[in-house]
Amino acid sequence: MTKASWTPGPWSYHIADNAPVPHIAIEDEATNRLADVYYGAKGRQASATAEANARVMVAAPDLVEALWSLLRWSQAVLPLLNEIEGPSFKAARAALAKAEGRAP
């Protein structure tokens, strides 16, 4: 695993419906703002989609660590994995490479 270049988790979010431009704020553990997911005044459906997007973003550090943990475990348990790696493992490695900036 490469050293994370992103802000370590845990992350959280809160809805800022009363802000001048309604949005969802994503923050780190020290409440530093990491990102905003804007949905403006487009109604509850846009808000629900923005909240779903925020949940995925907030889970990102945990998902990356879980994938790395799974891959490390599988290589320890299945030594032939490097030779018979299936599509699920290839997809996990590709997702990690993308998250770490090693792939488009």
C-alpha positions as CSV (number, residue, x, y, z in Angstrom):
1,M,0.0,0.0,0.0
2,T,1.3,3.4,-0.8
3,K,1.2,6.2,1.8
4,A,-2.1,7.9,1.7
5,S,-1.9,11.3,0.2
6,W,-5.5,12.1,1.2
7,T,-6.8,13.3,4.6
8,P,-7.0,10.3,6.9
9,G,-10.5,9.2,8.1
10,P,-12.8,9.2,9.7
11,W,-14.7,11.7,7.7
12,S,-18.3,12.9,8.3
13,Y,-20.8,15.2,6.7
14,H,-23.6,17.6,7.6
15,I,-26.4,19.1,5.6
16,A,-26.3,22.9,5.3
17,D,-29.8,23.6,4.1
18,N,-29.9,27.1,5.5
19,A,-26.7,28.2,3.8
20,P,-26.9,30.8,1.0
21,V,-26.4,27.9,-1.4
22,P,-27.7,24.7,0.1
23,H,-25.0,22.0,0.2
24,I,-23.6,19.1,2.2
25,A,-20.2,19.8,3.9
26,I,-17.7,16.9,4.2
27,E,-15.2,17.3,7.1
28,D,-12.4,15.4,8.7
29,E,-12.3,14.4,12.4
30,A,-11.0,17.9,13.3
31,T,-13.9,19.5,11.4
32,N,-11.7,20.8,8.7
33,R,-13.7,21.2,5.5
34,L,-12.7,18.8,2.8
35,A,-15.4,19.2,0.2
36,D,-18.9,20.5,-0.4
37,V,-21.6,18.7,-2.4
38,Y,-23.9,21.4,-3.8
39,Y,-27.5,20.7,-4.7
40,G,-28.8,24.3,-4.5
41,A,-32.5,24.9,-4.4
42,K,-33.5,22.0,-6.7
43,G,-35.6,20.2,-4.1
44,R,-35.5,17.1,-1.9
45,Q,-34.6,14.7,-4.8
46,A,-31.4,16.6,-5.6
47,S,-30.7,16.8,-1.9
48,A,-31.1,13.0,-1.5
49,T,-28.7,12.4,-4.4
50,A,-26.2,14.8,-2.9
51,E,-26.5,13.1,0.4
52,A,-25.9,9.7,-1.2
53,N,-22.8,11.1,-2.9
54,A,-21.6,12.5,0.4
55,R,-22.0,9.1,2.1
56,V,-19.8,7.5,-0.6
57,M,-17.2,10.2,-0.2
58,V,-17.2,9.9,3.6
59,A,-16.7,6.1,3.3
60,A,-13.8,6.5,0.8
61,P,-10.9,6.3,3.4
62,D,-12.5,3.2,5.0
63,L,-13.2,1.6,1.6
64,V,-9.5,2.0,0.5
65,E,-8.2,0.6,3.8
66,A,-10.7,-2.3,3.6
67,L,-9.6,-3.2,0.1
68,W,-6.0,-3.1,1.0
69,S,-6.7,-5.3,4.0
70,L,-8.6,-7.8,2.0
71,L,-5.9,-8.0,-0.7
72,R,-3.1,-8.4,1.9
73,W,-5.1,-11.2,3.7
74,S,-5.9,-13.0,0.4
75,Q,-2.3,-13.0,-0.6
76,A,-1.3,-14.4,2.7
77,V,-4.0,-17.1,2.6
78,L,-3.9,-17.8,-1.1
79,P,-0.2,-17.7,-2.2
80,L,-1.1,-18.6,-5.8
81,L,-3.3,-15.5,-6.1
82,N,-0.7,-13.6,-8.1
83,E,-0.9,-16.3,-10.7
84,I,-4.6,-16.9,-10.7
85,E,-6.0,-13.5,-9.9
86,G,-9.6,-13.2,-10.9
87,P,-11.6,-10.2,-12.1
88,S,-12.7,-9.2,-8.6
89,F,-9.1,-8.8,-7.5
90,K,-8.2,-7.0,-10.6
91,A,-11.1,-4.6,-10.1
92,A,-10.0,-4.0,-6.5
93,R,-6.4,-3.3,-7.6
94,A,-7.6,-1.0,-10.3
95,A,-9.9,0.9,-7.9
96,L,-7.1,1.3,-5.5
97,A,-4.7,2.5,-8.2
98,K,-7.3,5.1,-9.2
99,A,-7.8,6.3,-5.6
100,E,-4.0,6.6,-5.2
101,G,-3.5,8.5,-8.5
102,R,-1.6,5.6,-10.1
103,A,-4.3,5.2,-12.9
104,P,-6.8,7.4,-14.7
